[in-house]
Amino acid sequence: MIRDISEKIKYIGADDPDIDLFESQYVVPDGMCYNSYVILDDKIAVMDTIDRRKTDEWFDNLDKVLNGRTPDYLIISHMEPDHAYNIQKAAEKYPEMKLVGNDKTFKMFPQFFTLDIKDRAVTVKEGETITLGTHSLTFYMAPMVHWPEVMVTYEANEKILFSADGFGKFGVIDAEPDDWACEARRYYFNIVGKYGAQVQALLKKAAKLDIQTICPLHGPILTENLGYYIGLYDTWSKYEPEDDGIFIAHASVHGNTKEAAEKLYEILKSKTDKPVVITDLTRSDLHEAIEDAFRYSKMIMLAPTYDGGIFPVANDFLYHLKIKTYRNRKVAIVENGSWAPMAGKVMREYFEGMKDVEISPVTVTIRSAVSEETVKQLEELADSML
């Protein structure tokens, strides 16, 4: 699709409503969009290409916007294939076009492409500027947000930040604005979340710029209430809870641990007005569960013993929390085991390996089915988390 960002800046990206899994792992019920932009001035800059799934649409959009002109620059923000796949095709179509990236971009380039670009590569450094006419592009390095070669671009005339994967979200370009935080949060913590320190470094650079519009490589173009979006990124990248509440994550083989989780949910709802959210890890999207774990200030984990350890889906959840740098939270543990409970030990080892995670002194062990004694212990555990 083509749309106006302004008179001289055009959107030439594409929606992908039919994709089932983004990056072959993230469920995207509302599809995905791959964003690309063109700046039309005395010189023309194309801001990234898009995924191979939409190659033909992207070239059609680009041809229409160029209207017979030839681009002078292709800005390469990120080498991941959902943005960079069409670089070689575009470079071959426009042999006079220069390719703009940083040193890490061009070191990575031959891993993806066979094109000889030694006379066409323009290597930029932190704070360097390319002038197109009335528009100018200044480049800021954003390593590990979320690949090492990532950079963002600031256009000073119209005060636009081309933010690469920053401020991206799942879904097509025209998703309802009210839905931004939910899918942006799931996108952030699962894709970028490990690199909070690097996001903080980028936010400090962005704070010095007068930004009126944010153009990400995924998700809607942001033009209003930018403080809201930037504020969320600041909270997320500091690993601070977004909401003071309790997230109950549970997994169950035959339903007994699930029964305990639902009882605990009832107990907590009767004791507090703060949000209490419950998720069955065996039947919900893993990445939504990770999103909720990071969203709330406290988490209670319930899981059964399995093969002398912990039920696999619960282990997978804890593994993902660990690699995404789960921290600054209070947690509690409920285990189940019919003869040799071990799930609690596994959960504790995971949490003890995370930074600034406080573990409740109250741990509940269920012996198969929920009993009156179990309920009393759940009451005690609930009190320890309030």
TORKOL-4160 file (C-alpha; in steps of 0.2 Angstrom, whole numbers, padded with zeros to 4 digits, m for minus):
386
<pt num="1" X="0000" Y="0000" Z="0000"/>
<pt num="2" X="0005" Y="0018" Z="m0002"/>
<pt num="3" X="0001" Y="0032" Z="0009"/>
<pt num="4" X="0007" Y="0049" Z="0013"/>
<pt num="5" X="0017" Y="0052" Z="0029"/>
<pt num="6" X="0019" Y="0070" Z="0022"/>
<pt num="7" X="0020" Y="0078" Z="0005"/>
<pt num="8" X="0038" Y="0072" Z="0003"/>
<pt num="9" X="0038" Y="0056" Z="0013"/>
<pt num="10" X="0028" Y="0041" Z="0008"/>
<pt num="11" X="0024" Y="0024" Z="0016"/>
<pt num="12" X="0027" Y="0009" Z="0004"/>
<pt num="13" X="0026" Y="m0006" Z="0015"/>
<pt num="14" X="0014" Y="m0020" Z="0015"/>
<pt num="15" X="0002" Y="m0029" Z="0026"/>
<pt num="16" X="0003" Y="m0048" Z="0028"/>
<pt num="17" X="m0013" Y="m0053" Z="0036"/>
<pt num="18" X="m0011" Y="m0072" Z="0031"/>
<pt num="19" X="0005" Y="m0076" Z="0040"/>
<pt num="20" X="0002" Y="m0088" Z="0055"/>
<pt num="21" X="0018" Y="m0087" Z="0064"/>
<pt num="22" X="0030" Y="m0072" Z="0064"/>
<pt num="23" X="0048" Y="m0077" Z="0065"/>
<pt num="24" X="0041" Y="m0095" Z="0065"/>
<pt num="25" X="0036" Y="m0094" Z="0083"/>
<pt num="26" X="0025" Y="m0079" Z="0087"/>
<pt num="27" X="0006" Y="m0081" Z="0084"/>
<pt num="28" X="0000" Y="m0066" Z="0075"/>
<pt num="29" X="m0019" Y="m0068" Z="0074"/>
<pt num="30" X="m0020" Y="m0050" Z="0067"/>
<pt num="31" X="m0006" Y="m0053" Z="0054"/>
<pt num="32" X="0009" Y="m0042" Z="0052"/>
<pt num="33" X="0015" Y="m0027" Z="0043"/>
<pt num="34" X="0032" Y="m0024" Z="0035"/>
<pt num="35" X="0036" Y="m0005" Z="0034"/>
<pt num="36" X="0046" Y="0004" Z="0022"/>
<pt num="37" X="0047" Y="0023" Z="0017"/>
<pt num="38" X="0053" Y="0034" Z="0003"/>
<pt num="39" X="0059" Y="0052" Z="0006"/>
<pt num="40" X="0057" Y="0062" Z="m0010"/>
<pt num="41" X="0069" Y="0077" Z="m0011"/>
<pt num="42" X="0083" Y="0083" Z="m0023"/>
<pt num="43" X="0089" Y="0066" Z="m0019"/>
<pt num="44" X="0079" Y="0051" Z="m0014"/>
<pt num="45" X="0081" Y="0040" Z="0000"/>
<pt num="46" X="0072" Y="0023" Z="0002"/>
<pt num="47" X="0071" Y="0018" Z="0021"/>
<pt num="48" X="0073" Y="m0001" Z="0021"/>
<pt num="49" X="0065" Y="m0015" Z="0010"/>
<pt num="50" X="0053" Y="m0028" Z="0016"/>
<pt num="51" X="0050" Y="m0047" Z="0018"/>
<pt num="52" X="0051" Y="m0059" Z="0004"/>
<pt num="53" X="0033" Y="m0063" Z="0006"/>
<pt num="54" X="0028" Y="m0046" Z="m0001"/>
<pt num="55" X="0042" Y="m0043" Z="m0013"/>
<pt num="56" X="0031" Y="m0039" Z="m0028"/>
<pt num="57" X="0020" Y="m0027" Z="m0019"/>
<pt num="58" X="0035" Y="m0018" Z="m0012"/>
<pt num="59" X="0042" Y="m0015" Z="m0029"/>
<pt num="60" X="0026" Y="m0010" Z="m0036"/>
<pt num="61" X="0024" Y="0003" Z="m0022"/>
<pt num="62" X="0041" Y="0009" Z="m0025"/>
<pt num="63" X="0039" Y="0011" Z="m0044"/>
<pt num="64" X="0023" Y="0021" Z="m0042"/>
<pt num="65" X="0031" Y="0033" Z="m0029"/>
<pt num="66" X="0047" Y="0036" Z="m0039"/>
<pt num="67" X="0037" Y="0040" Z="m0054"/>
<pt num="68" X="0051" Y="0037" Z="m0066"/>
<pt num="69" X="0065" Y="0044" Z="m0054"/>
<pt num="70" X="0079" Y="0034" Z="m0047"/>
<pt num="71" X="0083" Y="0032" Z="m0029"/>
<pt num="72" X="0100" Y="0039" Z="m0023"/>
<pt num="73" X="0101" Y="0030" Z="m0007"/>
<pt num="74" X="0094" Y="0014" Z="0002"/>
<pt num="75" X="0096" Y="0016" Z="0020"/>
<pt num="76" X="0098" Y="m0001" Z="0029"/>
<pt num="77" X="0092" Y="0000" Z="0047"/>
<pt num="78" X="0093" Y="m0018" Z="0051"/>
<pt num="79" X="0099" Y="m0034" Z="0042"/>
<pt num="80" X="0085" Y="m0046" Z="0048"/>
<pt num="81" X="0077" Y="m0054" Z="0032"/>
<pt num="82" X="0060" Y="m0047" Z="0036"/>
<pt num="83" X="0067" Y="m0030" Z="0032"/>
<pt num="84" X="0082" Y="m0033" Z="0022"/>
<pt num="85" X="0077" Y="m0047" Z="0010"/>
<pt num="86" X="0075" Y="m0036" Z="m0005"/>
<pt num="87" X="0091" Y="m0026" Z="m0004"/>
<pt num="88" X="0100" Y="m0036" Z="m0017"/>
<pt num="89" X="0086" Y="m0035" Z="m0029"/>
<pt num="90" X="0084" Y="m0017" Z="m0027"/>
<pt num="91" X="0102" Y="m0014" Z="m0029"/>
<pt num="92" X="0102" Y="m0023" Z="m0045"/>
<pt num="93" X="0087" Y="m0014" Z="m0052"/>
<pt num="94" X="0095" Y="0003" Z="m0047"/>
<pt num="95" X="0114" Y="0001" Z="m0050"/>
<pt num="96" X="0117" Y="0020" Z="m0046"/>
<pt num="97" X="0109" Y="0019" Z="m0029"/>
<pt num="98" X="0121" Y="0019" Z="m0014"/>
<pt num="99" X="0118" Y="0008" Z="0001"/>
<pt num="100" X="0119" Y="0016" Z="0018"/>
<pt num="101" X="0124" Y="0007" Z="0033"/>
<pt num="102" X="0136" Y="0006" Z="0047"/>
<pt num="103" X="0152" Y="m0005" Z="0049"/>
<pt num="104" X="0143" Y="m0019" Z="0057"/>
<pt num="105" X="0130" Y="m0019" Z="0043"/>
<pt num="106" X="0143" Y="m0021" Z="0029"/>
<pt num="107" X="0152" Y="m0035" Z="0039"/>
<pt num="108" X="0136" Y="m0044" Z="0040"/>
<pt num="109" X="0131" Y="m0041" Z="0022"/>
<pt num="110" X="0140" Y="m0055" Z="0013"/>
<pt num="111" X="0132" Y="m0067" Z="0025"/>
<pt num="112" X="0115" Y="m0064" Z="0016"/>
<pt num="113" X="0120" Y="m0057" Z="m0001"/>
<pt num="114" X="0132" Y="m0061" Z="m0016"/>
<pt num="115" X="0132" Y="m0043" Z="m0023"/>
<pt num="116" X="0149" Y="m0034" Z="m0024"/>
<pt num="117" X="0145" Y="m0017" Z="m0016"/>
<pt num="118" X="0163" Y="m0010" Z="m0012"/>
<pt num="119" X="0160" Y="0005" Z="m0023"/>
<pt num="120" X="0142" Y="0008" Z="m0017"/>
<pt num="121" X="0143" Y="0006" Z="0001"/>
<pt num="122" X="0142" Y="0022" Z="0012"/>
<pt num="123" X="0147" Y="0018" Z="0029"/>
<pt num="124" X="0140" Y="0030" Z="0042"/>
<pt num="125" X="0145" Y="0033" Z="0060"/>
<pt num="126" X="0136" Y="0039" Z="0075"/>
<pt num="127" X="0129" Y="0056" Z="0072"/>
<pt num="128" X="0134" Y="0058" Z="0054"/>
<pt num="129" X="0122" Y="0066" Z="0042"/>
<pt num="130" X="0117" Y="0064" Z="0024"/>
<pt num="131" X="0108" Y="0079" Z="0016"/>
<pt num="132" X="0095" Y="0075" Z="0003"/>
<pt num="133" X="0089" Y="0093" Z="0000"/>
<pt num="134" X="0078" Y="0101" Z="0013"/>
<pt num="135" X="0078" Y="0084" Z="0022"/>
<pt num="136" X="0093" Y="0077" Z="0031"/>
<pt num="137" X="0096" Y="0061" Z="0039"/>
<pt num="138" X="0106" Y="0059" Z="0055"/>
<pt num="139" X="0111" Y="0041" Z="0060"/>
<pt num="140" X="0112" Y="0034" Z="0078"/>
<pt num="141" X="0118" Y="0017" Z="0082"/>
<pt num="142" X="0106" Y="0006" Z="0092"/>
<pt num="143" X="0117" Y="m0010" Z="0094"/>
<pt num="144" X="0107" Y="m0025" Z="0100"/>
<pt num="145" X="0090" Y="m0017" Z="0098"/>
<pt num="146" X="0089" Y="m0031" Z="0094"/>
<pt num="147" X="0103" Y="m0036" Z="0082"/>
<pt num="148" X="0121" Y="m0029" Z="0083"/>
<pt num="149" X="0120" Y="m0018" Z="0067"/>
<pt num="150" X="0104" Y="m0009" Z="0070"/>
<pt num="151" X="0104" Y="0009" Z="0068"/>
<pt num="152" X="0090" Y="0022" Z="0068"/>
<pt num="153" X="0088" Y="0038" Z="0058"/>
<pt num="154" X="0082" Y="0055" Z="0062"/>
<pt num="155" X="0075" Y="0067" Z="0049"/>
<pt num="156" X="0077" Y="0084" Z="0055"/>
<pt num="157" X="0065" Y="0094" Z="0044"/>
<pt num="158" X="0050" Y="0085" Z="0048"/>
<pt num="159" X="0056" Y="0078" Z="0065"/>
<pt num="160" X="0053" Y="0060" Z="0061"/>
<pt num="161" X="0062" Y="0046" Z="0070"/>
<pt num="162" X="0064" Y="0030" Z="0059"/>
<pt num="163" X="0065" Y="0018" Z="0074"/>
<pt num="164" X="0070" Y="0001" Z="0066"/>
<pt num="165" X="0062" Y="m0012" Z="0076"/>
<pt num="166" X="0059" Y="0000" Z="0091"/>
<pt num="167" X="0041" Y="0004" Z="0094"/>
<pt num="168" X="0036" Y="m0010" Z="0083"/>
<pt num="169" X="0021" Y="m0021" Z="0087"/>
<pt num="170" X="0012" Y="m0037" Z="0080"/>
<pt num="171" X="m0003" Y="m0034" Z="0068"/>
<pt num="172" X="m0006" Y="m0025" Z="0052"/>
<pt num="173" X="m0003" Y="m0006" Z="0049"/>
<pt num="174" X="m0021" Y="0000" Z="0053"/>
<pt num="175" X="m0024" Y="m0010" Z="0069"/>
<pt num="176" X="m0034" Y="0000" Z="0082"/>
<pt num="177" X="m0023" Y="0013" Z="0091"/>
<pt num="178" X="m0031" Y="0007" Z="0108"/>
<pt num="179" X="m0024" Y="m0010" Z="0105"/>
<pt num="180" X="m0006" Y="m0004" Z="0103"/>
<pt num="181" X="0001" Y="m0007" Z="0121"/>
<pt num="182" X="m0005" Y="m0025" Z="0121"/>
<pt num="183" X="0003" Y="m0031" Z="0105"/>
<pt num="184" X="0018" Y="m0019" Z="0107"/>
<pt num="185" X="0021" Y="m0026" Z="0124"/>
<pt num="186" X="0021" Y="m0044" Z="0118"/>
<pt num="187" X="0032" Y="m0039" Z="0104"/>
<pt num="188" X="0044" Y="m0030" Z="0115"/>
<pt num="189" X="0047" Y="m0043" Z="0129"/>
<pt num="190" X="0048" Y="m0058" Z="0117"/>
<pt num="191" X="0059" Y="m0050" Z="0104"/>
<pt num="192" X="0068" Y="m0035" Z="0111"/>
<pt num="193" X="0066" Y="m0038" Z="0130"/>
<pt num="194" X="0082" Y="m0046" Z="0133"/>
<pt num="195" X="0091" Y="m0030" Z="0129"/>
<pt num="196" X="0084" Y="m0017" Z="0141"/>
<pt num="197" X="0101" Y="m0009" Z="0144"/>
<pt num="198" X="0103" Y="m0006" Z="0125"/>
<pt num="199" X="0085" Y="0001" Z="0124"/>
<pt num="200" X="0089" Y="0013" Z="0138"/>
<pt num="201" X="0104" Y="0019" Z="0129"/>
<pt num="202" X="0094" Y="0022" Z="0113"/>
<pt num="203" X="0081" Y="0031" Z="0123"/>
<pt num="204" X="0094" Y="0043" Z="0130"/>
<pt num="205" X="0099" Y="0048" Z="0113"/>
<pt num="206" X="0081" Y="0050" Z="0107"/>
<pt num="207" X="0078" Y="0061" Z="0122"/>
<pt num="208" X="0089" Y="0074" Z="0114"/>
<pt num="209" X="0079" Y="0075" Z="0098"/>
<pt num="210" X="0063" Y="0084" Z="0094"/>
<pt num="211" X="0053" Y="0070" Z="0088"/>
<pt num="212" X="0035" Y="0073" Z="0081"/>
<pt num="213" X="0033" Y="0056" Z="0072"/>
<pt num="214" X="0039" Y="0039" Z="0075"/>
<pt num="215" X="0040" Y="0027" Z="0060"/>
<pt num="216" X="0044" Y="0009" Z="0065"/>
<pt num="217" X="0048" Y="m0006" Z="0054"/>
<pt num="218" X="0032" Y="m0015" Z="0061"/>
<pt num="219" X="0016" Y="m0008" Z="0067"/>
<pt num="220" X="0007" Y="0009" Z="0065"/>
<pt num="221" X="0016" Y="0026" Z="0062"/>
<pt num="222" X="0015" Y="0035" Z="0079"/>
<pt num="223" X="0010" Y="0054" Z="0078"/>
<pt num="224" X="0001" Y="0058" Z="0094"/>
<pt num="225" X="0004" Y="0055" Z="0113"/>
<pt num="226" X="0022" Y="0050" Z="0109"/>
<pt num="227" X="0026" Y="0053" Z="0128"/>
<pt num="228" X="0014" Y="0038" Z="0131"/>
<pt num="229" X="0024" Y="0026" Z="0120"/>
<pt num="230" X="0041" Y="0032" Z="0125"/>
<pt num="231" X="0036" Y="0031" Z="0143"/>
<pt num="232" X="0031" Y="0013" Z="0141"/>
<pt num="233" X="0047" Y="0009" Z="0133"/>
<pt num="234" X="0056" Y="0017" Z="0147"/>
<pt num="235" X="0047" Y="0006" Z="0160"/>
<pt num="236" X="0049" Y="m0010" Z="0150"/>
<pt num="237" X="0067" Y="m0007" Z="0147"/>
<pt num="238" X="0071" Y="m0004" Z="0165"/>
<pt num="239" X="0062" Y="m0020" Z="0169"/>
<pt num="240" X="0050" Y="m0011" Z="0181"/>
<pt num="241" X="0032" Y="m0017" Z="0183"/>
<pt num="242" X="0019" Y="m0008" Z="0172"/>
<pt num="243" X="0005" Y="m0013" Z="0184"/>
<pt num="244" X="0005" Y="m0017" Z="0203"/>
<pt num="245" X="m0004" Y="m0034" Z="0202"/>
<pt num="246" X="m0002" Y="m0052" Z="0203"/>
<pt num="247" X="0000" Y="m0064" Z="0188"/>
<pt num="248" X="m0005" Y="m0083" Z="0192"/>
<pt num="249" X="0004" Y="m0094" Z="0179"/>
<pt num="250" X="m0001" Y="m0113" Z="0181"/>
<pt num="251" X="0001" Y="m0129" Z="0172"/>
<pt num="252" X="m0008" Y="m0145" Z="0176"/>
<pt num="253" X="m0007" Y="m0163" Z="0170"/>
<pt num="254" X="m0024" Y="m0170" Z="0176"/>
<pt num="255" X="m0032" Y="m0154" Z="0183"/>
<pt num="256" X="m0027" Y="m0154" Z="0202"/>
<pt num="257" X="m0014" Y="m0140" Z="0200"/>
<pt num="258" X="m0026" Y="m0130" Z="0189"/>
<pt num="259" X="m0039" Y="m0132" Z="0203"/>
<pt num="260" X="m0027" Y="m0125" Z="0216"/>
<pt num="261" X="m0023" Y="m0111" Z="0204"/>
<pt num="262" X="m0041" Y="m0106" Z="0202"/>
<pt num="263" X="m0044" Y="m0107" Z="0221"/>
<pt num="264" X="m0029" Y="m0096" Z="0224"/>
<pt num="265" X="m0036" Y="m0084" Z="0211"/>
<pt num="266" X="m0053" Y="m0083" Z="0221"/>
<pt num="267" X="m0044" Y="m0081" Z="0237"/>
<pt num="268" X="m0033" Y="m0066" Z="0230"/>
<pt num="269" X="m0048" Y="m0058" Z="0222"/>
<pt num="270" X="m0057" Y="m0058" Z="0239"/>
<pt num="271" X="m0042" Y="m0050" Z="0247"/>
<pt num="272" X="m0037" Y="m0036" Z="0235"/>
<pt num="273" X="m0043" Y="m0024" Z="0223"/>
<pt num="274" X="m0027" Y="m0024" Z="0213"/>
<pt num="275" X="m0027" Y="m0034" Z="0197"/>
<pt num="276" X="m0026" Y="m0053" Z="0198"/>
<pt num="277" X="m0023" Y="m0062" Z="0181"/>
<pt num="278" X="m0023" Y="m0080" Z="0179"/>
<pt num="279" X="m0016" Y="m0090" Z="0164"/>
<pt num="280" X="m0016" Y="m0109" Z="0160"/>
<pt num="281" X="0001" Y="m0112" Z="0152"/>
<pt num="282" X="m0005" Y="m0128" Z="0144"/>
<pt num="283" X="m0018" Y="m0119" Z="0134"/>
<pt num="284" X="m0012" Y="m0101" Z="0131"/>
<pt num="285" X="0000" Y="m0093" Z="0120"/>
<pt num="286" X="0017" Y="m0094" Z="0129"/>
<pt num="287" X="0022" Y="m0077" Z="0123"/>
<pt num="288" X="0006" Y="m0069" Z="0130"/>
<pt num="289" X="0011" Y="m0077" Z="0147"/>
<pt num="290" X="0028" Y="m0070" Z="0146"/>
<pt num="291" X="0020" Y="m0053" Z="0142"/>
<pt num="292" X="0010" Y="m0054" Z="0157"/>
<pt num="293" X="0024" Y="m0060" Z="0168"/>
<pt num="294" X="0033" Y="m0044" Z="0164"/>
<pt num="295" X="0018" Y="m0033" Z="0165"/>
<pt num="296" X="0014" Y="m0036" Z="0183"/>
<pt num="297" X="0024" Y="m0034" Z="0199"/>
<pt num="298" X="0021" Y="m0051" Z="0207"/>
<pt num="299" X="0019" Y="m0069" Z="0200"/>
<pt num="300" X="0014" Y="m0085" Z="0208"/>
<pt num="301" X="0019" Y="m0101" Z="0198"/>
<pt num="302" X="0010" Y="m0117" Z="0200"/>
<pt num="303" X="0017" Y="m0133" Z="0192"/>
<pt num="304" X="0017" Y="m0152" Z="0194"/>
<pt num="305" X="0032" Y="m0163" Z="0195"/>
<pt num="306" X="0036" Y="m0173" Z="0179"/>
<pt num="307" X="0049" Y="m0186" Z="0176"/>
<pt num="308" X="0059" Y="m0181" Z="0192"/>
<pt num="309" X="0058" Y="m0162" Z="0187"/>
<pt num="310" X="0045" Y="m0150" Z="0181"/>
<pt num="311" X="0031" Y="m0152" Z="0169"/>
<pt num="312" X="0039" Y="m0147" Z="0152"/>
<pt num="313" X="0027" Y="m0132" Z="0147"/>
<pt num="314" X="0031" Y="m0124" Z="0164"/>
<pt num="315" X="0049" Y="m0127" Z="0161"/>
<pt num="316" X="0048" Y="m0119" Z="0144"/>
<pt num="317" X="0040" Y="m0104" Z="0152"/>
<pt num="318" X="0053" Y="m0102" Z="0165"/>
<pt num="319" X="0067" Y="m0104" Z="0153"/>
<pt num="320" X="0060" Y="m0090" Z="0142"/>
<pt num="321" X="0058" Y="m0079" Z="0157"/>
<pt num="322" X="0076" Y="m0082" Z="0161"/>
<pt num="323" X="0083" Y="m0078" Z="0144"/>
<pt num="324" X="0072" Y="m0062" Z="0143"/>
<pt num="325" X="0080" Y="m0056" Z="0159"/>
<pt num="326" X="0065" Y="m0057" Z="0171"/>
<pt num="327" X="0069" Y="m0047" Z="0186"/>
<pt num="328" X="0063" Y="m0034" Z="0199"/>
<pt num="329" X="0048" Y="m0045" Z="0204"/>
<pt num="330" X="0041" Y="m0055" Z="0219"/>
<pt num="331" X="0036" Y="m0073" Z="0216"/>
<pt num="332" X="0029" Y="m0087" Z="0225"/>
<pt num="333" X="0029" Y="m0106" Z="0222"/>
<pt num="334" X="0016" Y="m0120" Z="0222"/>
<pt num="335" X="0021" Y="m0137" Z="0217"/>
<pt num="336" X="0012" Y="m0153" Z="0215"/>
<pt num="337" X="0019" Y="m0171" Z="0217"/>
<pt num="338" X="0011" Y="m0188" Z="0221"/>
<pt num="339" X="0027" Y="m0196" Z="0228"/>
<pt num="340" X="0043" Y="m0186" Z="0226"/>
<pt num="341" X="0038" Y="m0167" Z="0223"/>
<pt num="342" X="0053" Y="m0159" Z="0213"/>
<pt num="343" X="0044" Y="m0145" Z="0204"/>
<pt num="344" X="0047" Y="m0133" Z="0218"/>
<pt num="345" X="0065" Y="m0136" Z="0218"/>
<pt num="346" X="0066" Y="m0133" Z="0199"/>
<pt num="347" X="0056" Y="m0117" Z="0200"/>
<pt num="348" X="0067" Y="m0110" Z="0215"/>
<pt num="349" X="0083" Y="m0113" Z="0205"/>
<pt num="350" X="0076" Y="m0103" Z="0190"/>
<pt num="351" X="0071" Y="m0089" Z="0201"/>
<pt num="352" X="0087" Y="m0089" Z="0211"/>
<pt num="353" X="0096" Y="m0087" Z="0195"/>
<pt num="354" X="0087" Y="m0071" Z="0191"/>
<pt num="355" X="0092" Y="m0054" Z="0197"/>
<pt num="356" X="0082" Y="m0045" Z="0210"/>
<pt num="357" X="0068" Y="m0058" Z="0212"/>
<pt num="358" X="0061" Y="m0060" Z="0229"/>
<pt num="359" X="0054" Y="m0077" Z="0233"/>
<pt num="360" X="0040" Y="m0078" Z="0245"/>
<pt num="361" X="0045" Y="m0088" Z="0261"/>
<pt num="362" X="0028" Y="m0097" Z="0259"/>
<pt num="363" X="0029" Y="m0112" Z="0247"/>
<pt num="364" X="0015" Y="m0124" Z="0245"/>
<pt num="365" X="0016" Y="m0142" Z="0241"/>
<pt num="366" X="0001" Y="m0152" Z="0235"/>
<pt num="367" X="0001" Y="m0170" Z="0237"/>
<pt num="368" X="m0010" Y="m0175" Z="0221"/>
<pt num="369" X="m0027" Y="m0168" Z="0225"/>
<pt num="370" X="m0032" Y="m0151" Z="0233"/>
<pt num="371" X="m0036" Y="m0154" Z="0251"/>
<pt num="372" X="m0043" Y="m0143" Z="0265"/>
<pt num="373" X="m0025" Y="m0141" Z="0271"/>
<pt num="374" X="m0020" Y="m0136" Z="0254"/>
<pt num="375" X="m0033" Y="m0122" Z="0254"/>
<pt num="376" X="m0026" Y="m0116" Z="0271"/>
<pt num="377" X="m0009" Y="m0115" Z="0264"/>
<pt num="378" X="m0015" Y="m0106" Z="0249"/>
<pt num="379" X="m0023" Y="m0093" Z="0261"/>
<pt num="380" X="m0006" Y="m0091" Z="0269"/>
<pt num="381" X="0003" Y="m0089" Z="0253"/>
<pt num="382" X="m0009" Y="m0076" Z="0247"/>
<pt num="383" X="m0006" Y="m0066" Z="0262"/>
<pt num="384" X="0012" Y="m0066" Z="0259"/>
<pt num="385" X="0010" Y="m0059" Z="0242"/>
<pt num="386" X="m0001" Y="m0044" Z="0247"/>
